[in-house]
Structure formats: C-alpha cells, structure tokens
Amino acid sequence: MTATAIRLLLVDDDPLVRAGLSLMLGGADDIEVVGEAADGAQAEAVAARTRPDVVLMDLRMPVVDGLTATERLRARADAPQVVVLTTFHADEQVLRALRAGAAGFVLKDTAPAEILDAVRRVAAGDPVLSPTVTRQLMAHAAGTTTDTRRSRARARLAALNDREREVTVAVGRGLANAEIASALYMSVATVKTHVSRVLAKLDLGNRVQIALLAHDAGLLEQPDDEQTR
C-alpha cells in the first residue's frame, strides 16, 4: 500500500456485493478500503470516522437511501467524491445524485478494471461520465426539464462572463480540458482557471453539475442552421 493510497468507502446493502468490491478494489496498491456500510446512515457515520477520499454508493438501500446519503456527504466541509453504483444507465435517481454532487456513476456489472479506473479518476478530480453517457443522461433529463428549471438555471448562469459561459458550454458537451483549450484557443491552465471560477460562482461541486446546469439552461441546444449543416 502506498503512502498516498486512495481512501475508499464501500456502501451497499448487499454484503456479497461489498465483499466482492472489497476483494477486487482492495487488492490495488494505490487503493485502501477504509470502511463499509450497509445503508446511507451507516455511510455517514463511517465517513465521519474514516474520512474517505471516494465513496462507492449504491442508491437503493433501506433506512437512508444512497441519494440522501450523497446529498449529506457532499454538503460536508471535507466532502468525499461520490461514485454512484447502479443497474441503470439513465435512471432518474442517478440524475438526482449527479445534481446532488456525485462525480459520476458506474454500472454494477462494469468490468473490474473500469471500476478501478473510475475510482482513480474521481480521486484525481475528473468526472466519470464520457461524452456519450453525458448525452444519454441529457436526453433522459430533457423529458423532465420544466420552464421553471430553465429560468432558474439561466438566472444562475447570468453571473458568468462571456468566456466562462463558453467554457461552461464546452464542459456541458463533455469536452476534456485539452479539448476545450484547443476549441477556444487558450491554454489548459487557463481552462482550469475558468472551470474553477465557474464552480465557485455557481456554487457547484464538480464538472458534472456544470454540465447539468448548462443543459437545464438550454445552452447545449444547437440553432436550427447548425443542425441542418
């Protein structure tokens, strides 16, 4: 185990799932499983005691569900990154967890190497949502977006300057920092600065929330002339 190992908390009401994840992830040199919990209430208590860097969180659990636990954990001053464990690609509960600050999600039948990669990526500050998955989520969310949500989103985005707004749209489209830098003719360091400012101005926790807010505001919709090119 390395001195800088990622501290991981496993939360699932199925003990077999927890045992499998612990065996699979705990064997990595750079990951330390610091605790397990069978529901959201236990997750909060264990997180307070063990201070994990990343939490793998099941959503459907008794007592306190994973969505509520995600909201509470992300509201903490020492908030860990949360990766949702789910059996559905674009479930409403997944969307709500992402809005609450989860950094992404992995399916329970995901290959072990991909789950390891997801834990490492969120620990490094990167979301685990590919552009393809992001588009799927946005399409699912489109049916639930209301005029009120759009108005609120646009009101929040009014705090951004033009450059920050351009970066917000690029993040919403699933572009990585290097891709944004190339598209907007700026350095990667400048992109990171703009992303940090957007997060601070909008009081958001990660890039996934930026993407969802951009979608809610209608910033990702293409004009008719672009769609027909």
Phi and psi restraints in degrees (value plus and minus 20) as a CYANA .aco file:
   2 THR   PHI    -100.5   -60.5
   2 THR   PSI     140.1   180.1
   3 ALA   PHI     -86.7   -46.7
   3 ALA   PSI     -44.0    -4.0
   4 THR   PHI    -127.2   -87.2
   4 THR   PSI      10.7    50.7
   5 ALA   PHI     -80.5   -40.5
   5 ALA   PSI     124.5   164.5
   6 ILE   PHI     -93.5   -53.5
   6 ILE   PSI     104.2   144.2
   7 ARG   PHI    -105.7   -65.7
   7 ARG   PSI      99.9   139.9
   8 LEU   PHI    -140.4  -100.4
   8 LEU   PSI     114.3   154.3
   9 LEU   PHI    -132.8   -92.8
   9 LEU   PSI     111.0   151.0
  10 LEU   PHI    -125.0   -85.0
  10 LEU   PSI     106.9   146.9
  11 VAL   PHI    -148.3  -108.3
  11 VAL   PSI      92.1   132.1
  12 ASP   PHI    -182.1  -142.1
  12 ASP   PSI     120.7   160.7
  13 ASP   PHI     -98.3   -58.3
  13 ASP   PSI     -28.3    11.7
  14 ASP   PHI    -116.1   -76.1
  14 ASP   PSI      93.3   133.3
  15 PRO   PHI     -82.7   -42.7
  15 PRO   PSI     -48.8    -8.8
  16 LEU   PHI     -88.8   -48.8
  16 LEU   PSI     -58.2   -18.2
  17 VAL   PHI     -84.0   -44.0
  17 VAL   PSI     -65.2   -25.2
  18 ARG   PHI     -81.8   -41.8
  18 ARG   PSI     -62.9   -22.9
  19 ALA   PHI     -83.0   -43.0
  19 ALA   PSI     -62.2   -22.2
  20 GLY   PHI     -84.4   -44.4
  20 GLY   PSI     -64.0   -24.0
  21 LEU   PHI     -85.2   -45.2
  21 LEU   PSI     -61.2   -21.2
  22 SER   PHI     -82.9   -42.9
  22 SER   PSI     -63.4   -23.4
  23 LEU   PHI     -85.2   -45.2
  23 LEU   PSI     -62.4   -22.4
  24 MET   PHI     -91.9   -51.9
  24 MET   PSI     -66.4   -26.4
  25 LEU   PHI    -106.3   -66.3
  25 LEU   PSI     -53.6   -13.6
  26 GLY   PHI     -87.9   -47.9
  26 GLY   PSI     -36.1     3.9
  27 GLY   PHI     -99.6   -59.6
  27 GLY   PSI     -30.6     9.4
  28 ALA   PHI     -97.1   -57.1
  28 ALA   PSI     120.5   160.5
  29 ASP   PHI     -84.5   -44.5
  29 ASP   PSI     -47.1    -7.1
  30 ASP   PHI    -123.4   -83.4
  30 ASP   PSI      -6.9    33.1
  31 ILE   PHI    -149.9  -109.9
  31 ILE   PSI     112.0   152.0
  32 GLU   PHI    -140.9  -100.9
  32 GLU   PSI      97.0   137.0
  33 VAL   PHI     -97.8   -57.8
  33 VAL   PSI      88.6   128.6
  34 VAL   PHI    -114.3   -74.3
  34 VAL   PSI     -28.4    11.6
  35 GLY   PHI    -199.5  -159.5
  35 GLY   PSI     144.8   184.8
  36 GLU   PHI    -154.2  -114.2
  36 GLU   PSI     133.8   173.8
  37 ALA   PHI    -166.7  -126.7
  37 ALA   PSI     127.5   167.5
  38 ALA   PHI    -119.8   -79.8
  38 ALA   PSI     -27.0    13.0
  39 ASP   PHI    -180.0  -140.0
  39 ASP   PSI     154.9   194.9
  40 GLY   PHI     -84.1   -44.1
  40 GLY   PSI     -55.1   -15.1
  41 ALA   PHI     -85.0   -45.0
  41 ALA   PSI     -65.3   -25.3
  42 GLN   PHI     -82.5   -42.5
  42 GLN   PSI     -57.5   -17.5
  43 ALA   PHI     -79.3   -39.3
  43 ALA   PSI     -63.7   -23.7
  44 GLU   PHI     -82.8   -42.8
  44 GLU   PSI     -63.2   -23.2
  45 ALA   PHI     -86.4   -46.4
  45 ALA   PSI     -64.5   -24.5
  46 VAL   PHI     -87.9   -47.9
  46 VAL   PSI     -58.8   -18.8
  47 ALA   PHI     -83.4   -43.4
  47 ALA   PSI     -59.5   -19.5
  48 ALA   PHI     -83.5   -43.5
  48 ALA   PSI     -52.9   -12.9
  49 ARG   PHI    -103.7   -63.7
  49 ARG   PSI     -57.1   -17.1
  50 THR   PHI    -123.2   -83.2
  50 THR   PSI     -35.8     4.2
  51 ARG   PHI      30.4    70.4
  51 ARG   PSI      44.2    84.2
  52 PRO   PHI     -92.1   -52.1
  52 PRO   PSI     136.4   176.4
  53 ASP   PHI    -103.4   -63.4
  53 ASP   PSI     -56.3   -16.3
  54 VAL   PHI    -156.1  -116.1
  54 VAL   PSI     121.8   161.8
  55 VAL   PHI    -140.7  -100.7
  55 VAL   PSI     105.9   145.9
  56 LEU   PHI    -111.6   -71.6
  56 LEU   PSI      94.8   134.8
  57 MET   PHI    -139.6   -99.6
  57 MET   PSI      96.9   136.9
  58 ASP   PHI     -92.4   -52.4
  58 ASP   PSI     128.5   168.5
  59 LEU   PHI    -111.9   -71.9
  59 LEU   PSI     -61.7   -21.7
  60 ARG   PHI    -115.8   -75.8
  60 ARG   PSI      78.6   118.6
  61 MET   PHI    -160.5  -120.5
  61 MET   PSI     136.2   176.2
  62 PRO   PHI     -95.3   -55.3
  62 PRO   PSI     153.3   193.3
  63 VAL   PHI      46.4    86.4
  63 VAL   PSI     -99.8   -59.8
  64 VAL   PHI    -145.2  -105.2
  64 VAL   PSI     101.5   141.5
  65 ASP   PHI     -96.0   -56.0
  65 ASP   PSI     150.2   190.2
  66 GLY   PHI     -87.1   -47.1
  66 GLY   PSI     -50.9   -10.9
  67 LEU   PHI     -84.1   -44.1
  67 LEU   PSI     -68.7   -28.7
  68 THR   PHI     -82.2   -42.2
  68 THR   PSI     -62.4   -22.4
  69 ALA   PHI     -83.7   -43.7
  69 ALA   PSI     -58.8   -18.8
  70 THR   PHI     -82.0   -42.0
  70 THR   PSI     -66.1   -26.1
  71 GLU   PHI     -78.2   -38.2
  71 GLU   PSI     -63.2   -23.2
  72 ARG   PHI     -91.0   -51.0
  72 ARG   PSI     -62.1   -22.1
  73 LEU   PHI     -85.9   -45.9
  73 LEU   PSI     -61.1   -21.1
  74 ARG   PHI     -91.7   -51.7
  74 ARG   PSI     -36.7     3.3
  75 ALA   PHI    -104.9   -64.9
  75 ALA   PSI     -29.3    10.7
  76 ARG   PHI     -92.8   -52.8
  76 ARG   PSI     133.3   173.3
  77 ALA   PHI     -84.4   -44.4
  77 ALA   PSI     -54.4   -14.4
  78 ASP   PHI    -124.0   -84.0
  78 ASP   PSI      23.9    63.9
  79 ALA   PHI     -75.9   -35.9
  79 ALA   PSI     108.0   148.0
  80 PRO   PHI    -100.1   -60.1
  80 PRO   PSI     141.4   181.4
  81 GLN   PHI     -93.8   -53.8
  81 GLN   PSI     123.7   163.7
  82 VAL   PHI    -140.6  -100.6
  82 VAL   PSI     108.8   148.8
  83 VAL   PHI    -134.0   -94.0
  83 VAL   PSI     102.8   142.8
  84 VAL   PHI    -100.3   -60.3
  84 VAL   PSI     115.3   155.3
  85 LEU   PHI    -118.2   -78.2
  85 LEU   PSI     106.0   146.0
  86 THR   PHI    -168.5  -128.5
  86 THR   PSI     144.3   184.3
  87 THR   PHI    -125.4   -85.4
  87 THR   PSI     -18.6    21.4
  88 PHE   PHI    -144.6  -104.6
  88 PHE   PSI     121.5   161.5
  89 HIS   PHI     -90.8   -50.8
  89 HIS   PSI     -66.0   -26.0
  90 ALA   PHI    -154.0  -114.0
  90 ALA   PSI      40.4    80.4
  91 ASP   PHI    -107.0   -67.0
  91 ASP   PSI     127.1   167.1
  92 GLU   PHI     -79.5   -39.5
  92 GLU   PSI     -56.0   -16.0
  93 GLN   PHI     -84.1   -44.1
  93 GLN   PSI     -57.0   -17.0
  94 VAL   PHI     -82.7   -42.7
  94 VAL   PSI     -65.3   -25.3
  95 LEU   PHI     -80.3   -40.3
  95 LEU   PSI     -61.7   -21.7
  96 ARG   PHI     -85.5   -45.5
  96 ARG   PSI     -57.3   -17.3
  97 ALA   PHI     -86.5   -46.5
  97 ALA   PSI     -59.4   -19.4
  98 LEU   PHI     -84.7   -44.7
  98 LEU   PSI     -60.6   -20.6
  99 ARG   PHI     -85.1   -45.1
  99 ARG   PSI     -48.8    -8.8
 100 ALA   PHI    -100.2   -60.2
 100 ALA   PSI     -28.0    12.0
 101 GLY   PHI     101.0   141.0
 101 GLY   PSI     -18.7    21.3
 102 ALA   PHI     -81.8   -41.8
 102 ALA   PSI     123.7   163.7
 103 ALA   PHI    -105.8   -65.8
 103 ALA   PSI     -21.7    18.3
 104 GLY   PHI     134.1   174.1
 104 GLY   PSI    -189.3  -149.3
 105 PHE   PHI    -168.6  -128.6
 105 PHE   PSI     137.0   177.0
 106 VAL   PHI    -151.0  -111.0
 106 VAL   PSI     125.1   165.1
 107 LEU   PHI     -96.7   -56.7
 107 LEU   PSI     129.1   169.1
 108 LYS   PHI     -86.4   -46.4
 108 LYS   PSI     -41.4    -1.4
 109 ASP   PHI    -117.5   -77.5
 109 ASP   PSI      -4.2    35.8
 110 THR   PHI     -86.0   -46.0
 110 THR   PSI     125.6   165.6
 111 ALA   PHI     -80.0   -40.0
 111 ALA   PSI     121.9   161.9
 112 PRO   PHI     -71.3   -31.3
 112 PRO   PSI     -61.7   -21.7
 113 ALA   PHI     -81.9   -41.9
 113 ALA   PSI     -54.5   -14.5
 114 GLU   PHI     -93.0   -53.0
 114 GLU   PSI     -55.4   -15.4
 115 ILE   PHI     -86.6   -46.6
 115 ILE   PSI     -62.2   -22.2
 116 LEU   PHI     -77.8   -37.8
 116 LEU   PSI     -65.0   -25.0
 117 ASP   PHI     -82.4   -42.4
 117 ASP   PSI     -60.1   -20.1
 118 ALA   PHI     -82.7   -42.7
 118 ALA   PSI     -64.2   -24.2
 119 VAL   PHI     -81.5   -41.5
 119 VAL   PSI     -64.6   -24.6
 120 ARG   PHI     -85.1   -45.1
 120 ARG   PSI     -60.0   -20.0
 121 ARG   PHI     -87.0   -47.0
 121 ARG   PSI     -66.1   -26.1
 122 VAL   PHI     -89.3   -49.3
 122 VAL   PSI     -51.1   -11.1
 123 ALA   PHI     -84.0   -44.0
 123 ALA   PSI     -49.8    -9.8
 124 ALA   PHI    -106.6   -66.6
 124 ALA   PSI     -21.9    18.1
 125 GLY   PHI      75.8   115.8
 125 GLY   PSI     -10.8    29.2
 126 ASP   PHI    -121.8   -81.8
 126 ASP   PSI     119.4   159.4
 127 PRO   PHI     -93.5   -53.5
 127 PRO   PSI     136.8   176.8
 128 VAL   PHI    -128.6   -88.6
 128 VAL   PSI      41.2    81.2
 129 LEU   PHI    -154.4  -114.4
 129 LEU   PSI      94.2   134.2
 130 SER   PHI     -94.5   -54.5
 130 SER   PSI     140.2   180.2
 131 PRO   PHI     -74.1   -34.1
 131 PRO   PSI     -57.7   -17.7
 132 THR   PHI     -83.3   -43.3
 132 THR   PSI     -67.2   -27.2
 133 VAL   PHI     -85.9   -45.9
 133 VAL   PSI     -58.8   -18.8
 134 THR   PHI     -78.6   -38.6
 134 THR   PSI     -64.1   -24.1
 135 ARG   PHI     -83.2   -43.2
 135 ARG   PSI     -58.4   -18.4
 136 GLN   PHI     -82.2   -42.2
 136 GLN   PSI     -63.4   -23.4
 137 LEU   PHI     -85.1   -45.1
 137 LEU   PSI     -61.8   -21.8
 138 MET   PHI     -84.0   -44.0
 138 MET   PSI     -59.0   -19.0
 139 ALA   PHI     -84.0   -44.0
 139 ALA   PSI     -59.6   -19.6
 140 HIS   PHI     -86.8   -46.8
 140 HIS   PSI     -60.3   -20.3
 141 ALA   PHI     -89.8   -49.8
 141 ALA   PSI     -44.3    -4.3
 142 ALA   PHI     -77.6   -37.6
 142 ALA   PSI     -53.8   -13.8
 143 GLY   PHI     -93.7   -53.7
 143 GLY   PSI     -36.6     3.4
 144 THR   PHI    -128.5   -88.5
 144 THR   PSI     -25.7    14.3
 145 THR   PHI     -93.3   -53.3
 145 THR   PSI     109.4   149.4
 146 THR   PHI    -126.5   -86.5
 146 THR   PSI     144.9   184.9
 147 ASP   PHI     -79.9   -39.9
 147 ASP   PSI     -56.4   -16.4
 148 THR   PHI     -83.5   -43.5
 148 THR   PSI     -64.1   -24.1
 149 ARG   PHI     -82.4   -42.4
 149 ARG   PSI     -60.6   -20.6
 150 ARG   PHI     -85.0   -45.0
 150 ARG   PSI     -63.3   -23.3
 151 SER   PHI     -82.5   -42.5
 151 SER   PSI     -62.3   -22.3
 152 ARG   PHI     -85.8   -45.8
 152 ARG   PSI     -61.1   -21.1
 153 ALA   PHI     -83.4   -43.4
 153 ALA   PSI     -63.9   -23.9
 154 ARG   PHI     -86.0   -46.0
 154 ARG   PSI     -54.6   -14.6
 155 ALA   PHI     -85.4   -45.4
 155 ALA   PSI     -59.4   -19.4
 156 ARG   PHI     -87.4   -47.4
 156 ARG   PSI     -60.7   -20.7
 157 LEU   PHI     -90.7   -50.7
 157 LEU   PSI     -34.1     5.9
 158 ALA   PHI     -83.6   -43.6
 158 ALA   PSI     -37.8     2.2
 159 ALA   PHI     -94.1   -54.1
 159 ALA   PSI     -33.4     6.6
 160 LEU   PHI    -107.6   -67.6
 160 LEU   PSI     129.6   169.6
 161 ASN   PHI    -104.6   -64.6
 161 ASN   PSI     157.2   197.2
 162 ASP   PHI     -80.8   -40.8
 162 ASP   PSI     -62.5   -22.5
 163 ARG   PHI     -87.6   -47.6
 163 ARG   PSI     -62.0   -22.0
 164 GLU   PHI     -83.6   -43.6
 164 GLU   PSI     -55.1   -15.1
 165 ARG   PHI     -87.3   -47.3
 165 ARG   PSI     -59.9   -19.9
 166 GLU   PHI     -82.8   -42.8
 166 GLU   PSI     -62.1   -22.1
 167 VAL   PHI     -85.3   -45.3
 167 VAL   PSI     -58.7   -18.7
 168 THR   PHI     -80.2   -40.2
 168 THR   PSI     -64.4   -24.4
 169 VAL   PHI     -82.7   -42.7
 169 VAL   PSI     -62.3   -22.3
 170 ALA   PHI     -84.1   -44.1
 170 ALA   PSI     -62.4   -22.4
 171 VAL   PHI     -82.0   -42.0
 171 VAL   PSI     -61.9   -21.9
 172 GLY   PHI     -81.0   -41.0
 172 GLY   PSI     -47.6    -7.6
 173 ARG   PHI    -108.4   -68.4
 173 ARG   PSI     -14.7    25.3
 174 GLY   PHI      64.8   104.8
 174 GLY   PSI      -4.5    35.5
 175 LEU   PHI     -98.9   -58.9
 175 LEU   PSI     121.3   161.3
 176 ALA   PHI     -97.6   -57.6
 176 ALA   PSI     147.4   187.4
 177 ASN   PHI     -77.6   -37.6
 177 ASN   PSI     -61.9   -21.9
 178 ALA   PHI     -84.5   -44.5
 178 ALA   PSI     -57.4   -17.4
 179 GLU   PHI     -89.1   -49.1
 179 GLU   PSI     -58.5   -18.5
 180 ILE   PHI     -84.9   -44.9
 180 ILE   PSI     -62.9   -22.9
 181 ALA   PHI     -78.5   -38.5
 181 ALA   PSI     -63.5   -23.5
 182 SER   PHI     -87.0   -47.0
 182 SER   PSI     -62.3   -22.3
 183 ALA   PHI     -90.2   -50.2
 183 ALA   PSI     -54.8   -14.8
 184 LEU   PHI    -125.6   -85.6
 184 LEU   PSI     -12.6    27.4
 185 TYR   PHI      36.6    76.6
 185 TYR   PSI      35.1    75.1
 186 MET   PHI    -162.9  -122.9
 186 MET   PSI     148.1   188.1
 187 SER   PHI     -97.5   -57.5
 187 SER   PSI     139.6   179.6
 188 VAL   PHI     -82.3   -42.3
 188 VAL   PSI     -57.9   -17.9
 189 ALA   PHI     -81.3   -41.3
 189 ALA   PSI     -59.3   -19.3
 190 THR   PHI     -87.5   -47.5
 190 THR   PSI     -58.6   -18.6
 191 VAL   PHI     -79.7   -39.7
 191 VAL   PSI     -66.6   -26.6
 192 LYS   PHI     -79.9   -39.9
 192 LYS   PSI     -59.0   -19.0
 193 THR   PHI     -84.0   -44.0
 193 THR   PSI     -64.5   -24.5
 194 HIS   PHI     -83.2   -43.2
 194 HIS   PSI     -62.1   -22.1
 195 VAL   PHI     -81.6   -41.6
 195 VAL   PSI     -62.8   -22.8
 196 SER   PHI     -82.1   -42.1
 196 SER   PSI     -59.4   -19.4
 197 ARG   PHI     -88.2   -48.2
 197 ARG   PSI     -59.1   -19.1
 198 VAL   PHI     -82.7   -42.7
 198 VAL   PSI     -65.1   -25.1
 199 LEU   PHI     -79.3   -39.3
 199 LEU   PSI     -63.4   -23.4
 200 ALA   PHI     -88.9   -48.9
 200 ALA   PSI     -66.6   -26.6
 201 LYS   PHI     -83.3   -43.3
 201 LYS   PSI     -57.3   -17.3
 202 LEU   PHI    -115.3   -75.3
 202 LEU   PSI     -20.0    20.0
 203 ASP   PHI      35.8    75.8
 203 ASP   PSI      30.8    70.8
 204 LEU   PHI    -130.8   -90.8
 204 LEU   PSI     138.9   178.9
 205 GLY   PHI    -115.8   -75.8
 205 GLY   PSI     -44.0    -4.0
 206 ASN   PHI    -183.5  -143.5
 206 ASN   PSI     158.4   198.4
 207 ARG   PHI     -87.1   -47.1
 207 ARG   PSI     -49.4    -9.4
 208 VAL   PHI     -81.0   -41.0
 208 VAL   PSI     -62.3   -22.3
 209 GLN   PHI     -87.1   -47.1
 209 GLN   PSI     -54.0   -14.0
 210 ILE   PHI     -80.5   -40.5
 210 ILE   PSI     -66.4   -26.4
 211 ALA   PHI     -81.4   -41.4
 211 ALA   PSI     -62.9   -22.9
 212 LEU   PHI     -86.1   -46.1
 212 LEU   PSI     -59.7   -19.7
 213 LEU   PHI     -87.2   -47.2
 213 LEU   PSI     -59.8   -19.8
 214 ALA   PHI     -81.7   -41.7
 214 ALA   PSI     -59.6   -19.6
 215 HIS   PHI     -85.5   -45.5
 215 HIS   PSI     -66.4   -26.4
 216 ASP   PHI     -78.4   -38.4
 216 ASP   PSI     -55.2   -15.2
 217 ALA   PHI    -100.2   -60.2
 217 ALA   PSI     -26.7    13.3
 218 GLY   PHI      61.6   101.6
 218 GLY   PSI      -4.5    35.5
 219 LEU   PHI     -93.8   -53.8
 219 LEU   PSI     -37.1     2.9
 220 LEU   PHI    -114.0   -74.0
 220 LEU   PSI     -20.1    19.9
 221 GLU   PHI    -100.6   -60.6
 221 GLU   PSI     113.1   153.1
 222 GLN   PHI    -107.5   -67.5
 222 GLN   PSI     121.9   161.9
 223 PRO   PHI     -81.0   -41.0
 223 PRO   PSI     136.3   176.3
 224 ASP   PHI     -76.9   -36.9
 224 ASP   PSI     -57.3   -17.3
 225 ASP   PHI     -89.3   -49.3
 225 ASP   PSI     -47.2    -7.2
 226 GLU   PHI     -97.4   -57.4
 226 GLU   PSI     -55.4   -15.4
 227 GLN   PHI     -88.1   -48.1
 227 GLN   PSI     -46.2    -6.2
 228 THR   PHI    -119.7   -79.7
 228 THR   PSI     -17.3    22.7
